[in-house]
Amino acid sequence: MQQWIFLSLAILSEVIATSFLKATEGFTRFCPSLVVVVGYLLAFYLLSLTLKTIPVGIAYAIWSGAGVVLIAIIGWLFLEQSLDIPAIIGLLLIVAGVLIINVFSKTVSH
């Protein structure tokens, strides 16, 4: 169960870091840049802990898939970035893929 907490925190850290990337203005602003660097360092550290028990391909698929969907939602909600129907369908397919891996794959250790 601990590996899923690590993976969830890795995803959260990556999403926070990515959400602040635009605010860094090319890493010329200190505080947003610090959030990005610390967020990514924490995300990769937590992901490395996850890999002690979850195969790298599975962990990375879940980590990147969840991150893509969450960043798209944050962009839509807070950065006024639009999502058209094909983008929404694509995001739903990513969510479906992550769910299929988690529910049906015997590779994932629950």
C-alpha positions as protocol buffer text, in pm:
chain_id: "A"
residue {
  index: 1
  type: MET
  ca { x: 0 y: 0 z: 0 }
}
residue {
  index: 2
  type: GLN
  ca { x: 290 y: 234 z: 76 }
}
residue {
  index: 3
  type: GLN
  ca { x: 403 y: 226 z: -289 }
}
residue {
  index: 4
  type: TRP
  ca { x: 66 y: 370 z: -395 }
}
residue {
  index: 5
  type: ILE
  ca { x: 104 y: 655 z: -148 }
}
residue {
  index: 6
  type: PHE
  ca { x: 451 y: 726 z: -288 }
}
residue {
  index: 7
  type: LEU
  ca { x: 317 y: 713 z: -643 }
}
residue {
  index: 8
  type: SER
  ca { x: 25 y: 944 z: -560 }
}
residue {
  index: 9
  type: LEU
  ca { x: 258 y: 1194 z: -394 }
}
residue {
  index: 10
  type: ALA
  ca { x: 496 y: 1172 z: -692 }
}
residue {
  index: 11
  type: ILE
  ca { x: 207 y: 1254 z: -926 }
}
residue {
  index: 12
  type: LEU
  ca { x: 95 y: 1542 z: -705 }
}
residue {
  index: 13
  type: SER
  ca { x: 450 y: 1683 z: -686 }
}
residue {
  index: 14
  type: GLU
  ca { x: 494 y: 1660 z: -1063 }
}
residue {
  index: 15
  type: VAL
  ca { x: 159 y: 1827 z: -1127 }
}
residue {
  index: 16
  type: ILE
  ca { x: 240 y: 2114 z: -890 }
}
residue {
  index: 17
  type: ALA
  ca { x: 583 y: 2162 z: -1048 }
}
residue {
  index: 18
  type: THR
  ca { x: 444 y: 2156 z: -1401 }
}
residue {
  index: 19
  type: SER
  ca { x: 165 y: 2397 z: -1304 }
}
residue {
  index: 20
  type: PHE
  ca { x: 428 y: 2653 z: -1201 }
}
residue {
  index: 21
  type: LEU
  ca { x: 644 y: 2622 z: -1514 }
}
residue {
  index: 22
  type: LYS
  ca { x: 476 y: 2906 z: -1702 }
}
residue {
  index: 23
  type: ALA
  ca { x: 506 y: 3136 z: -1399 }
}
residue {
  index: 24
  type: THR
  ca { x: 886 y: 3092 z: -1396 }
}
residue {
  index: 25
  type: GLU
  ca { x: 903 y: 3298 z: -1718 }
}
residue {
  index: 26
  type: GLY
  ca { x: 1198 y: 3096 z: -1841 }
}
residue {
  index: 27
  type: PHE
  ca { x: 1336 y: 3047 z: -1489 }
}
residue {
  index: 28
  type: THR
  ca { x: 1383 y: 3421 z: -1445 }
}
residue {
  index: 29
  type: ARG
  ca { x: 1149 y: 3439 z: -1143 }
}
residue {
  index: 30
  type: PHE
  ca { x: 1293 y: 3285 z: -827 }
}
residue {
  index: 31
  type: CYS
  ca { x: 990 y: 3165 z: -627 }
}
residue {
  index: 32
  type: PRO
  ca { x: 806 y: 2985 z: -909 }
}
residue {
  index: 33
  type: SER
  ca { x: 1139 y: 2841 z: -1026 }
}
residue {
  index: 34
  type: LEU
  ca { x: 1206 y: 2708 z: -676 }
}
residue {
  index: 35
  type: VAL
  ca { x: 862 y: 2541 z: -670 }
}
residue {
  index: 36
  type: VAL
  ca { x: 935 y: 2377 z: -1006 }
}
residue {
  index: 37
  type: VAL
  ca { x: 1280 y: 2247 z: -910 }
}
residue {
  index: 38
  type: VAL
  ca { x: 1175 y: 2120 z: -566 }
}
residue {
  index: 39
  type: GLY
  ca { x: 854 y: 1971 z: -708 }
}
residue {
  index: 40
  type: TYR
  ca { x: 1036 y: 1775 z: -978 }
}
residue {
  index: 41
  type: LEU
  ca { x: 1309 y: 1658 z: -740 }
}
residue {
  index: 42
  type: LEU
  ca { x: 1046 y: 1535 z: -496 }
}
residue {
  index: 43
  type: ALA
  ca { x: 844 y: 1375 z: -775 }
}
residue {
  index: 44
  type: PHE
  ca { x: 1139 y: 1175 z: -907 }
}
residue {
  index: 45
  type: TYR
  ca { x: 1252 y: 1077 z: -558 }
}
residue {
  index: 46
  type: LEU
  ca { x: 904 y: 947 z: -472 }
}
residue {
  index: 47
  type: LEU
  ca { x: 879 y: 773 z: -808 }
}
residue {
  index: 48
  type: SER
  ca { x: 1210 y: 598 z: -736 }
}
residue {
  index: 49
  type: LEU
  ca { x: 1067 y: 469 z: -407 }
}
residue {
  index: 50
  type: THR
  ca { x: 763 y: 342 z: -595 }
}
residue {
  index: 51
  type: LEU
  ca { x: 986 y: 144 z: -829 }
}
residue {
  index: 52
  type: LYS
  ca { x: 1102 y: -80 z: -546 }
}
residue {
  index: 53
  type: THR
  ca { x: 775 y: -273 z: -575 }
}
residue {
  index: 54
  type: ILE
  ca { x: 594 y: -160 z: -892 }
}
residue {
  index: 55
  type: PRO
  ca { x: 748 y: -232 z: -1235 }
}
residue {
  index: 56
  type: VAL
  ca { x: 888 y: 80 z: -1401 }
}
residue {
  index: 57
  type: GLY
  ca { x: 664 y: 56 z: -1709 }
}
residue {
  index: 58
  type: ILE
  ca { x: 347 y: 31 z: -1503 }
}
residue {
  index: 59
  type: ALA
  ca { x: 448 y: 302 z: -1253 }
}
residue {
  index: 60
  type: TYR
  ca { x: 551 y: 539 z: -1529 }
}
residue {
  index: 61
  type: ALA
  ca { x: 233 y: 477 z: -1728 }
}
residue {
  index: 62
  type: ILE
  ca { x: 20 y: 561 z: -1426 }
}
residue {
  index: 63
  type: TRP
  ca { x: 240 y: 857 z: -1325 }
}
residue {
  index: 64
  type: SER
  ca { x: 253 y: 1015 z: -1669 }
}
residue {
  index: 65
  type: GLY
  ca { x: -110 y: 937 z: -1759 }
}
residue {
  index: 66
  type: ALA
  ca { x: -249 y: 1084 z: -1440 }
}
residue {
  index: 67
  type: GLY
  ca { x: -14 y: 1382 z: -1471 }
}
residue {
  index: 68
  type: VAL
  ca { x: -126 y: 1458 z: -1828 }
}
residue {
  index: 69
  type: VAL
  ca { x: -493 y: 1450 z: -1733 }
}
residue {
  index: 70
  type: LEU
  ca { x: -447 y: 1659 z: -1419 }
}
residue {
  index: 71
  type: ILE
  ca { x: -234 y: 1921 z: -1598 }
}
residue {
  index: 72
  type: ALA
  ca { x: -491 y: 1945 z: -1878 }
}
residue {
  index: 73
  type: ILE
  ca { x: -766 y: 2004 z: -1620 }
}
residue {
  index: 74
  type: ILE
  ca { x: -556 y: 2265 z: -1437 }
}
residue {
  index: 75
  type: GLY
  ca { x: -480 y: 2439 z: -1766 }
}
residue {
  index: 76
  type: TRP
  ca { x: -849 y: 2446 z: -1849 }
}
residue {
  index: 77
  type: LEU
  ca { x: -962 y: 2563 z: -1503 }
}
residue {
  index: 78
  type: PHE
  ca { x: -692 y: 2813 z: -1412 }
}
residue {
  index: 79
  type: LEU
  ca { x: -499 y: 2908 z: -1725 }
}
residue {
  index: 80
  type: GLU
  ca { x: -798 y: 2953 z: -1957 }
}
residue {
  index: 81
  type: GLN
  ca { x: -674 y: 2689 z: -2199 }
}
residue {
  index: 82
  type: SER
  ca { x: -949 y: 2533 z: -2404 }
}
residue {
  index: 83
  type: LEU
  ca { x: -1019 y: 2163 z: -2444 }
}
residue {
  index: 84
  type: ASP
  ca { x: -1205 y: 2059 z: -2757 }
}
residue {
  index: 85
  type: ILE
  ca { x: -1392 y: 1733 z: -2806 }
}
residue {
  index: 86
  type: PRO
  ca { x: -1093 y: 1538 z: -2948 }
}
residue {
  index: 87
  type: ALA
  ca { x: -878 y: 1651 z: -2652 }
}
residue {
  index: 88
  type: ILE
  ca { x: -1145 y: 1543 z: -2404 }
}
residue {
  index: 89
  type: ILE
  ca { x: -1184 y: 1205 z: -2577 }
}
residue {
  index: 90
  type: GLY
  ca { x: -806 y: 1158 z: -2570 }
}
residue {
  index: 91
  type: LEU
  ca { x: -792 y: 1241 z: -2200 }
}
residue {
  index: 92
  type: LEU
  ca { x: -1074 y: 996 z: -2130 }
}
residue {
  index: 93
  type: LEU
  ca { x: -881 y: 727 z: -2317 }
}
residue {
  index: 94
  type: ILE
  ca { x: -576 y: 797 z: -2098 }
}
residue {
  index: 95
  type: VAL
  ca { x: -791 y: 762 z: -1785 }
}
residue {
  index: 96
  type: ALA
  ca { x: -937 y: 439 z: -1923 }
}
residue {
  index: 97
  type: GLY
  ca { x: -587 y: 304 z: -1988 }
}
residue {
  index: 98
  type: VAL
  ca { x: -472 y: 382 z: -1633 }
}
residue {
  index: 99
  type: LEU
  ca { x: -786 y: 218 z: -1492 }
}
residue {
  index: 100
  type: ILE
  ca { x: -739 y: -92 z: -1706 }
}
residue {
  index: 101
  type: ILE
  ca { x: -380 y: -125 z: -1587 }
}
residue {
  index: 102
  type: ASN
  ca { x: -481 y: -89 z: -1223 }
}
residue {
  index: 103
  type: VAL
  ca { x: -786 y: -313 z: -1231 }
}
residue {
  index: 104
  type: PHE
  ca { x: -695 y: -589 z: -1474 }
}
residue {
  index: 105
  type: SER
  ca { x: -315 y: -614 z: -1501 }
}
residue {
  index: 106
  type: LYS
  ca { x: -153 y: -892 z: -1304 }
}
residue {
  index: 107
  type: THR
  ca { x: 173 y: -696 z: -1333 }
}
residue {
  index: 108
  type: VAL
  ca { x: 58 y: -442 z: -1076 }
}
residue {
  index: 109
  type: SER
  ca { x: 114 y: -544 z: -716 }
}
residue {
  index: 110
  type: HIS
  ca { x: -181 y: -439 z: -499 }
}
